[in-house]
């Protein structure tokens, strides 16, 4: 089971929070699909994803998307995805 805790941060406060739960094994090749589902839930634009983002999530169980990772304007400072699986 996959659990990814997503949160948007503005001024050091959580402005949105959501836990994506999927009953399948984590697949790094599907990371972008997981991100799209989270961004759809938040109703925010989807950031550009690089290999560095995926590697950070895979190695450290956390990844941060800053304002510079988004093409469109956003109303938060950072989007954080954190592995919340057991």
C-alpha positions in Angstrom: 0.0 0.0 0.0 1.2 3.5 -0.9 0.6 6.4 1.3 2.0 9.8 0.3 1.4 12.7 2.5 1.2 15.9 0.5 1.1 19.4 2.0 1.4 23.0 0.8 3.3 25.4 2.9 2.9 29.2 3.1 4.6 31.4 5.7 5.7 28.2 7.6 2.1 27.0 8.0 0.4 24.0 6.3 -2.3 25.4 4.0 -3.4 22.1 2.4 -2.9 18.5 3.4 -3.9 15.3 1.8 -2.8 11.6 2.0 -2.9 9.7 -1.2 -3.6 6.0 -0.5 -3.2 3.4 -3.2 -3.5 -0.3 -2.8 -0.5 -1.2 -4.9 3.3 -1.2 -4.6 5.2 2.0 -5.1 6.6 2.3 -8.6 9.1 5.1 -9.3 8.0 5.1 -13.0 4.5 6.2 -11.9 5.7 9.0 -9.6 4.3 11.6 -12.0 0.9 9.9 -12.0 0.9 10.1 -8.2 1.8 13.8 -8.3 -0.9 14.5 -10.9 -3.6 12.9 -8.7 -2.4 14.9 -5.7 -2.4 18.2 -7.6 -5.8 17.5 -9.0 -7.1 16.9 -5.4 -5.5 20.3 -4.3 -6.7 22.0 -7.5 -3.2 23.4 -8.2 -1.0 23.2 -11.2 1.3 20.2 -11.6 5.0 21.1 -11.2 7.8 20.0 -13.6 9.4 16.8 -12.4 13.1 16.0 -12.8 15.1 12.9 -12.0 16.4 14.8 -9.0 12.9 15.1 -7.6 12.3 11.4 -8.0 15.7 10.4 -6.6 15.1 12.6 -3.5 11.8 10.9 -2.9 13.2 7.4 -3.5 16.3 8.0 -1.3 15.0 10.3 1.5 11.2 9.6 1.4 10.6 13.3 0.9 10.6 15.8 -2.0 10.0 19.5 -2.1 8.7 21.4 -5.1 9.5 25.2 -5.0 7.8 28.0 -6.8 10.5 27.8 -9.6 9.3 24.2 -10.3 5.9 25.5 -11.4 5.1 27.2 -14.7 1.9 28.8 -13.5 1.4 31.1 -10.5 0.9 29.3 -7.1 -0.6 30.6 -3.8 2.0 28.7 -1.6 5.7 28.6 -1.1 6.4 24.9 -1.3 4.7 21.6 -2.1 6.0 18.7 0.0 5.4 15.0 -0.7 6.4 12.6 2.1 6.3 8.9 2.2 3.8 8.0 4.9 3.7 4.2 4.4 4.4 1.9 7.2 
